[in-house]
């Protein structure tokens, strides 16, 4: 502002009027900024439960993914165990057939063919197992 405008402004308003206008403008700025700060605080408080829920959901998803990984590992172990049990069942069946053939041969000395078949079956199983 040039000196002429200031002089005109001072003639229209007194010095106390100018100070009052400046202080009024400052008060308005402070009031508006305080209102904005209060509104932002309320908005953040309103959003806080949503943030907590989102964090909780993320933690739950991480736990769920960890559980899924563990279940996959457990399923792999169970599959191996299932195959082992299947092999043991087959081995036990052949062993029992062999024992039965041996008992029948001991009781009936006349028919060694069942004992030979059982021996061959046990032999084939043991060779294939290695």
C-alpha positions as semicolon CSV with decimal commas, in nm:
position;residue;x (nm);y (nm);z (nm)
1;X;0,000;0,000;0,000
2;X;0,125;0,345;-0,075
3;X;0,120;0,629;0,176
4;X;-0,184;0,794;0,019
5;X;-0,400;0,481;0,068
6;X;-0,290;0,454;0,429
7;X;-0,378;0,817;0,486
8;X;-0,717;0,767;0,327
9;X;-0,768;0,452;0,532
10;X;-0,668;0,633;0,849
11;X;-0,904;0,918;0,778
12;X;-1,193;0,678;0,730
13;X;-1,103;0,473;1,035
14;X;-0,930;0,561;1,352
15;X;-0,623;0,372;1,469
16;X;-0,826;0,184;1,728
17;X;-1,076;0,085;1,456
18;X;-0,795;-0,058;1,242
19;X;-0,652;-0,250;1,540
20;X;-1,002;-0,380;1,619
21;X;-1,048;-0,496;1,257
22;X;-0,708;-0,670;1,257
23;X;-0,776;-0,836;1,593
24;X;-1,123;-0,936;1,473
25;X;-0,973;-1,096;1,162
26;X;-0,716;-1,280;1,378
27;X;-0,993;-1,399;1,609
28;X;-1,192;-1,521;1,309
29;X;-0,888;-1,710;1,178
30;X;-0,827;-1,866;1,521
31;X;-1,194;-1,961;1,556
32;X;-1,211;-2,118;1,211
33;X;-0,886;-2,311;1,263
34;X;-1,009;-2,428;1,605
35;X;-1,335;-2,542;1,450
36;X;-1,148;-2,726;1,175
37;X;-0,923;-2,892;1,436
38;X;-1,228;-2,998;1,640
39;X;-1,401;-3,137;1,332
40;X;-1,087;-3,331;1,232
41;X;-1,061;-3,467;1,586
42;X;-1,422;-3,586;1,573
43;X;-1,370;-3,740;1,230
44;X;-1,058;-3,924;1,352
45;X;-1,247;-4,049;1,657
46;X;-1,528;-4,165;1,430
47;X;-1,278;-4,349;1,209
48;X;-1,088;-4,508;1,500
49;X;-1,320;-4,812;1,540
50;X;-1,288;-4,879;1,168
51;X;-0,908;-4,868;1,194
52;X;-0,918;-5,108;1,490
53;X;-1,144;-5,346;1,301
54;X;-0,919;-5,334;0,993
55;X;-0,611;-5,409;1,208
56;X;-0,794;-5,694;1,380
57;X;-0,901;-5,839;1,046
58;X;-0,542;-5,824;0,918
59;X;-0,419;-6,009;1,227
60;X;-0,693;-6,270;1,186
61;X;-0,604;-6,315;0,818
62;X;-0,237;-6,363;0,910
63;X;-0,333;-6,624;1,170
64;X;-0,562;-6,794;0,921
65;X;-0,284;-6,809;0,662
66;X;-0,050;-6,957;0,926
67;X;-0,312;-7,218;1,009
68;X;-0,358;-7,299;0,641
69;X;0,018;-7,352;0,604
70;X;0,020;-7,578;0,909
71;X;-0,275;-7,778;0,776
72;X;-0,096;-7,827;0,444
73;X;0,209;-7,961;0,626
74;X;-0,009;-8,185;0,841
75;X;-0,187;-8,315;0,530
76;X;0,148;-8,402;0,373
77;X;0,251;-8,593;0,686
78;X;-0,087;-8,768;0,698
79;X;-0,053;-8,871;0,335
80;X;0,288;-9,025;0,408
81;X;0,143;-9,199;0,714
82;X;-0,152;-9,324;0,509
83;X;0,084;-9,479;0,256
84;X;0,290;-9,634;0,537
85;X;-0,020;-9,788;0,696
86;X;-0,130;-9,922;0,355
87;X;0,213;-10,084;0,309
88;X;0,204;-10,229;0,660
89;X;-0,140;-10,375;0,598
90;X;-0,016;-10,540;0,280
91;X;0,293;-10,672;0,457
92;X;0,087;-10,804;0,747
93;X;-0,154;-10,977;0,507
94;X;0,133;-11,155;0,329
95;X;0,290;-11,255;0,661
96;X;-0,039;-11,399;0,787
97;X;-0,091;-11,591;0,461
98;X;0,258;-11,736;0,500
99;X;0,192;-11,838;0,861
100;X;-0,138;-11,996;0,763
101;X;0,030;-12,191;0,483
102;X;0,302;-12,310;0,725
103;X;0,039;-12,429;0,975
104;X;-0,158;-12,611;0,705
105;X;0,163;-12,779;0,584
106;X;0,252;-12,885;0,936
107;X;-0,093;-13,031;0,981
108;X;-0,109;-13,191;0,634
109;X;0,236;-13,309;0,530
110;X;0,102;-13,419;0,197
111;X;0,039;-13,080;0,020
112;X;0,344;-12,849;0,007
113;X;0,206;-12,641;-0,286
114;X;0,039;-12,379;-0,061
115;X;0,362;-12,338;0,132
116;X;0,556;-12,291;-0,194
117;X;0,300;-12,032;-0,315
118;X;0,318;-11,847;0,019
119;X;0,700;-11,853;0,009
120;X;0,699;-11,713;-0,344
121;X;0,450;-11,442;-0,247
122;X;0,661;-11,341;0,055
123;X;0,977;-11,348;-0,157
124;X;0,821;-11,124;-0,425
125;X;0,698;-10,880;-0,162
126;X;1,037;-10,852;0,008
127;X;1,221;-10,810;-0,323
128;X;0,979;-10,540;-0,440
129;X;0,992;-10,363;-0,103
130;X;1,367;-10,299;-0,128
